Amino acid sequence: MTETATATAVTDSPAGSKSEQAYQAIKARIVEGTYTPGYRLVLAAIAKDLGFSVVPVREAIRRLEAEGLVKFERNVGATVSGIDPTEYLYTMQTLSIVEGAATALSAPLIGEADIARARAVNEDMRDCLQHFDPVRFTRLNQDFHSVLFEHCPNPHILDLVHRGWNRLASLRSSTFRFVPGRARESVEEHEALLQLLENNADADTIEKAARLHRSATLDAYLAQTNTHPKTNTGSLSAQ
């Protein structure tokens, strides 16, 4: 592992490769909280645990570095990244913009089968409200939004969306854990988004609805945690 690894462009590994398997396994442990912020990622120990050589584990950690989930510290090595409220704010603001744009661009390409799939996921989210599991709810939430933005024809915007979701994953905890009341509102807003798509609403209307949906979760989180960042979120939410 070198100090320049963070700046190294890492391409996706073929599905099923040892590097990909190591990447998925380590990422899951970070997201689920098994590897907490500051946790030192010892390559040899992880490789032994996974039954791999050190090489695919090193490649996996480099990918996670590029996504912001891992950082390299001098005299320490690779550790799990932390994230502060201001960083969360910037990530959510950025995601509201790029995901809103991706959803609007995807709209003409979203068919009845896609809407049915998204609605089924949203119903699972509604069921999840009965015995609330914030981690499962967050996973379903990503599945729902993936249906809405996955057809985006602009690969650069789509890449930014995926980077935003990966950055949020570095929190290793669901935002809905802090604002469980927001979960029910989110489900209803999902249905409203689906109705806009079904009714062939114009791109501006869809983009604004998607952005407001994202920023509403941010606003609820900031209010609940009594966080007062220097940056004003209102100007972005209202655009």
C-alpha positions in Angstrom: 0.0 0.0 0.0 1.5 3.3 -1.0 0.7 6.9 0.0 -0.3 7.7 -3.5 -2.9 5.0 -3.6 -5.7 7.5 -3.0 -4.9 9.3 -6.2 -4.7 6.1 -8.2 -7.6 5.6 -10.6 -9.0 2.1 -9.9 -11.2 0.4 -12.4 -13.9 -2.0 -11.4 -12.8 -5.6 -11.1 -14.6 -8.4 -13.1 -17.6 -9.7 -11.3 -16.7 -12.8 -9.3 -13.0 -12.1 -9.2 -11.2 -12.4 -5.9 -10.6 -8.6 -5.9 -14.3 -8.0 -6.4 -15.2 -10.5 -3.7 -12.7 -8.9 -1.3 -14.1 -5.4 -2.2 -17.7 -6.4 -1.5 -16.8 -8.2 1.8 -14.7 -5.3 3.2 -17.3 -2.7 2.1 -20.1 -4.6 3.7 -18.2 -4.7 7.0 -17.6 -1.0 6.8 -21.3 -0.2 6.0 -22.6 -2.5 8.7 -20.3 -1.1 11.3 -18.1 -4.1 11.9 -15.2 -2.0 10.8 -15.7 1.3 12.6 -14.2 4.7 11.9 -10.5 4.6 12.5 -10.3 0.8 12.4 -6.9 -0.3 11.0 -7.2 -2.5 8.0 -4.4 -5.0 8.2 -4.0 -6.5 4.8 -2.5 -9.8 5.9 -5.2 -10.4 8.6 -8.1 -9.6 6.2 -6.6 -11.8 3.5 -6.3 -14.7 6.0 -9.9 -14.1 7.1 -11.2 -14.1 3.6 -9.0 -17.0 2.4 -7.3 -14.9 -0.2 -3.8 -13.7 -0.9 -2.8 -10.1 0.0 -3.0 -8.9 -3.6 -6.8 -8.9 -4.2 -7.3 -7.4 -0.7 -4.9 -4.6 -1.5 -6.7 -3.9 -4.8 -10.0 -3.9 -2.9 -8.8 -1.4 -0.4 -7.5 0.9 -3.1 -11.0 0.9 -4.6 -12.4 1.8 -1.2 -9.9 4.6 -0.9 -11.0 6.0 -4.2 -14.6 6.0 -2.9 -13.7 7.7 0.3 -14.5 4.8 2.6 -10.9 4.2 3.5 -8.0 6.6 4.0 -4.2 6.1 4.2 -2.4 7.5 7.2 1.4 7.9 7.5 2.9 5.4 10.0 -0.5 3.8 10.4 -1.6 2.4 7.1 -5.1 2.0 5.8 -7.9 2.9 8.2 -11.7 3.3 7.9 -12.7 6.9 7.2 -14.9 8.9 9.4 -17.3 11.6 8.3 -18.3 14.8 10.1 -21.7 16.6 9.9 -20.4 19.2 7.5 -19.1 16.5 5.2 -22.5 14.9 5.4 -24.1 18.2 4.5 -21.9 18.7 1.4 -22.5 15.1 0.3 -26.3 15.4 0.6 -26.4 18.7 -1.1 -24.4 17.4 -4.0 -26.4 14.2 -4.3 -29.7 16.2 -4.3 -28.4 18.0 -7.4 -26.9 15.2 -9.4 -29.5 12.6 -8.4 -32.3 15.0 -9.3 -30.7 15.6 -12.7 -30.2 11.8 -13.3 -33.8 11.0 -12.4 -35.1 13.7 -14.7 -32.9 12.4 -17.6 -34.0 8.8 -16.9 -37.7 9.7 -16.9 -38.3 9.2 -20.7 -36.6 5.8 -20.5 -38.5 4.5 -17.4 -41.1 2.0 -18.5 -44.1 0.4 -16.8 -42.0 -2.6 -15.6 -39.5 -0.2 -13.9 -42.3 1.7 -12.1 -43.8 -1.6 -11.0 -40.4 -2.7 -9.6 -39.9 0.6 -7.8 -43.4 0.5 -6.4 -42.8 -3.0 -5.1 -39.6 -1.8 -3.3 -41.5 1.1 -1.8 -44.2 -1.2 -0.5 -41.4 -3.2 1.2 -40.3 0.0 2.7 -43.9 0.7 3.9 -44.0 -2.8 5.5 -40.6 -2.1 7.1 -42.2 0.8 9.0 -44.2 -1.6 11.1 -41.1 -3.0 12.9 -38.7 -0.3 11.9 -35.2 -1.5 10.8 -33.3 1.6 9.7 -30.5 -0.3 8.1 -32.9 -2.4 6.0 -35.0 0.7 5.2 -31.9 2.5 3.9 -30.9 -0.4 1.8 -34.4 -0.5 0.3 -34.3 3.2 -0.2 -31.2 2.9 -2.4 -32.8 0.1 -4.3 -35.8 2.3 -5.0 -33.8 5.3 -6.2 -31.5 3.1 -8.3 -34.5 2.2 -10.4 -35.3 5.9 -11.0 -31.8 7.0 -12.0 -30.2 3.8 -13.4 -31.4 4.7 -17.0 -29.6 8.1 -17.0 -28.0 8.4 -20.4 -25.3 10.7 -19.1 -22.5 8.5 -17.7 -20.7 11.4 -16.0 -23.8 12.4 -14.0 -24.5 8.7 -13.2 -20.9 8.3 -11.9 -21.4 11.3 -9.6 -24.6 9.8 -8.3 -22.8 6.5 -7.5 -20.0 8.3 -5.8 -22.5 10.2 -3.7 -24.2 7.0 -2.5 -20.8 5.4 -1.8 -19.8 8.5 0.2 -23.0 8.2 2.2 -22.2 4.6 2.9 -19.1 5.7 4.7 -21.4 6.8 7.5 -22.0 3.1 8.3 -25.3 4.1 9.8 -28.7 4.9 8.5 -29.8 8.6 8.6 -33.2 7.2 9.4 -31.9 5.9 12.7 -31.7 9.5 13.8 -34.9 10.7 12.1 -37.3 7.7 12.1 -40.3 9.9 11.6 -38.8 11.0 8.2 -39.1 7.4 6.9 -42.9 7.5 6.6 -42.7 10.8 4.8 -40.1 9.4 2.5 -42.3 6.5 1.4 -45.1 8.9 0.6 -42.8 11.1 -1.4 -41.6 8.1 -3.3 -45.2 7.4 -4.4 -45.6 11.0 -5.5 -42.4 10.7 -7.6 -43.8 7.5 -9.2 -47.0 9.3 -10.0 -45.1 12.1 -11.7 -43.3 9.5 -13.9 -46.5 7.7 -14.7 -48.2 11.0 -15.7 -45.2 12.0 -17.9 -44.5 15.2 -15.9 -42.0 17.5 -17.5 -38.3 17.1 -16.6 -38.1 20.3 -14.5 -41.0 19.1 -12.3 -39.4 15.7 -11.8 -36.0 17.1 -11.1 -37.4 19.5 -8.5 -39.4 16.8 -6.7 -36.4 14.5 -6.6 -34.2 17.3 -5.2 -36.6 18.4 -2.6 -37.1 14.8 -1.5 -33.4 14.4 -0.9 -32.9 17.8 0.8 -35.9 17.2 3.1 -34.0 14.2 4.6 -31.0 16.4 5.1 -33.0 19.2 6.7 -34.7 16.7 9.1 -31.3 15.2 10.1 -29.7 18.6 10.7 -32.7 19.7 12.8 -32.8 16.5 14.8 -29.1 16.4 15.6 -29.1 20.2 16.3 -26.3 20.6 13.8 -25.7 24.2 12.6 -23.4 24.1 9.6 -22.0 27.3 8.2 -23.4 26.5 4.8 -27.1 27.4 4.2 -29.0 24.5 2.8 -32.2 26.5 2.0 -30.9 28.1 -1.1 -30.2 24.7 -2.7 -33.4 23.1 -1.5 -35.5 25.9 -3.0 -34.0 25.9 -6.4 
